[in-house]
Structure formats: C-alpha cells, structure tokens
Amino acid sequence: MSQQAQTLATARWKLGARATPYVFAFFMASIMAMLMCLVITAANAGITADFPMRVLGAYQLAMPTAFCCVLLVRPVVMRLVALTVHPAR
C-alpha cells in the first residue's frame, strides 16, 4: 500500500477534532472504571472463581456513570488546571 493510500485510509476512520472531548471522556472513563472495578471487587469480594463476572457486572454500571461524570467534571478540571499551572511558552 502506498503512503498516500495508507494516509487516506487512516484519515477515513478518524473522528473530527470536535469529537475530542467525547473521545477523551470515553477512553478516560473506560480505563478508570475498569481499574476501579478490578480493585474494588478484589478488595470487597476477593479474587475467586467468579471474579471476572463480578468485575464485568460492576463495570456495566461504572463505565456509563464514569463517562457522564468525566463529561461534567472536565470543564471544572480544565479551569482548576488553568488556575494552578503556568501556560506553556
């Protein structure tokens, strides 16, 4: 595949820049919810034979909740960062 064809193929499946906050929220929520479900389930129920199913059950609730929370909290966090960090020069 030529470089131009490969670049065009890559550009076709990428989302536009306006989707950045939503894509960020999706990946952040997905990763953080899974990590938290793993840790909290292990702490509360232990690592038993049904551990993966317990984690996935918790994740079904945690991921959409985390996604909404990241979307709502992101503007506040961006403001707090702007108040506490010098801008790049």
Backbone as JSON, one array per atom type, in Angstrom:
{
  "sequence": "MSQQAQTLATARWKLGARATPYVFAFFMASIMAMLMCLVITAANAGITADFPMRVLGAYQLAMPTAFCCVLLVRPVVMRLVALTVHPAR",
  "N": [[0.84, -1.17, 0.0], [0.58, 2.18, -0.87], [2.08, 5.2, 0.49], [0.38, 7.42, 0.38], [-2.14, 6.21, 0.01], [-2.3, 4.79, 2.38], [-2.31, 6.87, 4.28], [-4.72, 8.11, 3.57], [-6.51, 6.04, 4.12], [-6.21, 5.86, 6.9], [-7.1, 8.39, 7.67], [-9.8, 8.24, 7.07], [-11.11, 6.7, 9.05], [-10.79, 8.15, 11.35], [-12.1, 10.42, 13.79], [-13.51, 13.75, 13.72], [-11.94, 16.8, 14.92], [-13.67, 18.11, 16.64], [-14.82, 16.13, 18.14], [-13.1, 15.53, 20.15], [-13.34, 16.11, 23.07], [-15.3, 14.22, 23.78], [-14.27, 11.77, 22.94], [-12.0, 11.68, 24.53], [-13.25, 11.61, 27.06], [-14.58, 9.16, 26.83], [-12.45, 7.23, 26.6], [-10.99, 7.8, 28.95], [-12.95, 7.31, 30.94], [-13.52, 4.61, 30.39], [-11.08, 3.25, 30.92], [-10.46, 4.05, 33.59], [-12.78, 3.24, 34.98], [-12.67, 0.46, 34.62], [-10.25, -0.19, 35.94], [-10.87, 0.66, 38.55], [-13.08, -0.98, 39.11], [-11.85, -3.49, 39.07], [-10.05, -3.29, 41.28], [-11.74, -2.57, 43.47], [-13.63, -4.66, 43.48], [-11.93, -6.83, 43.98], [-11.02, -6.1, 46.52], [-13.39, -6.1, 48.02], [-14.74, -8.59, 47.56], [-12.81, -10.43, 47.16], [-10.46, -12.43, 45.21], [-11.85, -14.69, 43.47], [-13.28, -17.59, 41.85], [-15.45, -16.5, 40.49], [-14.68, -13.92, 40.03], [-14.02, -12.48, 37.51], [-16.64, -12.24, 36.38], [-17.97, -10.78, 38.34], [-16.53, -8.4, 38.25], [-17.12, -7.52, 35.62], [-19.87, -7.19, 35.89], [-19.98, -5.07, 37.73], [-18.69, -3.18, 36.15], [-20.51, -2.67, 34.13], [-22.28, -0.86, 35.24], [-20.53, 1.09, 36.21], [-18.99, 2.18, 34.04], [-20.71, 3.72, 32.17], [-21.57, 5.61, 34.04], [-19.15, 6.78, 34.86], [-18.37, 7.89, 32.41], [-20.31, 9.91, 31.99], [-19.75, 11.46, 34.24], [-17.09, 12.29, 33.73], [-17.53, 13.89, 31.48], [-19.04, 15.93, 32.66], [-17.36, 16.92, 34.68], [-15.01, 17.66, 33.45], [-14.83, 20.41, 32.39], [-14.6, 21.85, 34.81], [-12.25, 20.8, 35.88], [-10.42, 21.57, 33.89], [-10.5, 24.33, 34.27], [-9.5, 24.52, 36.9], [-6.91, 23.54, 36.48], [-5.95, 25.53, 34.77], [-5.87, 27.62, 36.58], [-3.82, 26.87, 38.28], [-1.49, 26.2, 36.93], [1.24, 27.42, 35.09], [0.92, 28.8, 31.81], [2.11, 27.23, 28.76], [5.09, 28.3, 27.13]],
  "CA": [[0.0, 0.0, 0.0], [1.39, 3.38, -0.96], [1.99, 6.1, 1.65], [-0.81, 8.24, 0.22], [-3.31, 5.36, 0.25], [-2.31, 4.47, 3.8], [-2.72, 8.08, 4.97], [-6.13, 8.3, 3.28], [-7.24, 5.01, 4.87], [-6.16, 6.24, 8.31], [-7.93, 9.59, 7.85], [-11.22, 7.89, 6.93], [-11.72, 6.17, 10.27], [-10.61, 9.07, 12.47], [-13.16, 11.39, 14.03], [-13.1, 15.14, 13.61], [-11.38, 17.42, 16.13], [-14.77, 18.49, 17.54], [-15.17, 14.98, 18.97], [-12.02, 15.3, 21.12], [-13.76, 15.98, 24.47], [-16.09, 13.0, 23.96], [-13.35, 10.64, 22.82], [-11.21, 11.72, 25.76], [-14.11, 11.14, 28.15], [-14.84, 7.73, 26.63], [-11.27, 6.44, 26.96], [-10.7, 8.01, 30.37], [-13.96, 6.6, 31.71], [-13.36, 3.17, 30.17], [-9.89, 2.75, 31.61], [-10.57, 4.27, 35.02], [-13.85, 2.4, 35.51], [-12.19, -0.92, 34.67], [-9.26, -0.29, 37.01], [-11.56, 0.78, 39.83], [-13.88, -2.19, 39.31], [-10.92, -4.57, 39.42], [-9.52, -3.09, 42.63], [-12.81, -2.58, 44.47], [-14.17, -6.02, 43.54], [-10.94, -7.67, 44.67], [-10.99, -5.72, 47.94], [-14.66, -6.44, 48.69], [-15.17, -9.99, 47.42], [-11.66, -11.32, 46.97], [-10.26, -12.95, 43.85], [-12.39, -16.04, 43.46], [-13.58, -18.09, 40.51], [-16.41, -15.62, 39.82], [-14.12, -12.56, 40.0], [-14.24, -11.77, 36.23], [-18.04, -11.91, 36.18], [-18.28, -9.7, 39.29], [-15.92, -7.18, 37.72], [-17.9, -7.08, 34.46], [-21.15, -6.71, 36.4], [-19.74, -3.73, 38.28], [-18.29, -2.31, 35.04], [-21.72, -2.28, 33.38], [-22.81, 0.35, 35.87], [-19.48, 2.08, 36.44], [-18.48, 2.84, 32.83], [-21.56, 4.85, 31.74], [-21.56, 6.62, 35.1], [-17.86, 7.48, 34.76], [-18.39, 8.68, 31.17], [-21.1, 11.12, 32.25], [-19.02, 12.27, 35.22], [-15.95, 12.93, 33.07], [-18.05, 14.98, 30.65], [-19.5, 17.03, 33.51], [-16.28, 17.44, 35.52], [-13.89, 18.13, 32.62], [-14.66, 21.87, 32.38], [-14.14, 22.29, 36.13], [-10.84, 20.4, 35.99], [-9.66, 22.44, 32.99], [-10.41, 25.63, 34.94], [-8.58, 24.37, 38.03], [-5.56, 23.42, 35.92], [-5.56, 26.87, 34.29], [-5.6, 28.46, 37.74], [-2.69, 26.38, 39.07], [-0.32, 25.88, 36.1], [1.63, 28.46, 34.12], [0.75, 28.37, 30.42], [3.35, 26.92, 28.03], [5.6, 29.47, 26.37]],
  "C": [[0.89, 1.24, 0.0], [1.16, 4.27, 0.27], [0.72, 6.94, 1.57], [-2.07, 7.44, 0.5], [-3.43, 5.02, 1.73], [-2.78, 5.67, 4.62], [-4.21, 8.32, 4.78], [-6.97, 7.29, 4.06], [-7.29, 5.35, 6.36], [-7.09, 7.42, 8.56], [-9.41, 9.26, 7.78], [-11.84, 7.43, 8.24], [-11.55, 7.09, 11.48], [-11.78, 10.04, 12.56], [-12.61, 12.8, 13.88], [-12.64, 15.69, 14.95], [-12.47, 17.82, 17.11], [-15.17, 17.36, 18.48], [-14.17, 14.75, 20.11], [-12.5, 15.2, 22.56], [-14.52, 14.67, 24.75], [-15.23, 11.74, 23.86], [-12.47, 10.55, 24.05], [-12.02, 11.15, 26.92], [-14.37, 9.65, 28.04], [-13.65, 6.89, 27.08], [-10.92, 6.59, 28.43], [-11.67, 7.22, 31.24], [-13.79, 5.09, 31.59], [-12.21, 2.6, 30.99], [-10.04, 2.89, 33.13], [-11.66, 3.4, 35.65], [-13.39, 0.95, 35.62], [-11.19, -1.11, 35.81], [-9.94, -0.24, 38.38], [-12.41, -0.45, 40.11], [-13.0, -3.37, 39.7], [-10.48, -4.46, 40.88], [-10.62, -3.23, 43.69], [-13.43, -3.97, 44.6], [-13.21, -6.95, 44.26], [-10.92, -7.36, 46.17], [-12.24, -6.19, 48.68], [-14.98, -7.92, 48.67], [-14.01, -10.96, 47.3], [-11.58, -11.8, 45.53], [-10.63, -14.43, 43.88], [-12.68, -16.44, 42.02], [-14.54, -17.17, 39.76], [-15.95, -14.16, 39.74], [-14.34, -11.85, 38.66], [-15.7, -11.37, 36.0], [-18.49, -10.79, 37.14], [-17.74, -8.37, 38.78], [-16.75, -6.66, 36.54], [-19.28, -6.57, 34.88], [-21.03, -5.3, 36.97], [-19.43, -2.73, 37.16], [-19.5, -1.84, 34.23], [-22.36, -1.03, 33.95], [-21.76, 1.45, 35.92], [-19.08, 2.84, 35.17], [-19.4, 3.96, 32.36], [-21.6, 5.98, 32.78], [-20.28, 7.45, 35.02], [-17.82, 8.37, 33.52], [-19.14, 9.99, 31.4], [-20.37, 12.05, 33.22], [-17.83, 12.98, 34.59], [-16.42, 14.08, 32.2], [-18.45, 16.19, 31.5], [-18.35, 17.69, 34.26], [-15.15, 18.05, 34.7], [-13.75, 19.65, 32.6], [-14.15, 22.42, 33.71], [-12.65, 21.99, 36.28], [-9.97, 21.29, 35.1], [-9.48, 23.82, 33.62], [-9.42, 25.58, 36.11], [-7.13, 24.26, 37.56], [-5.08, 24.79, 35.45], [-5.21, 27.8, 35.45], [-4.3, 28.09, 38.46], [-1.43, 26.1, 38.26], [-0.03, 27.05, 35.18], [1.42, 27.95, 32.71], [2.1, 28.11, 29.76], [3.78, 28.15, 27.25], [6.25, 29.05, 25.11]]
}
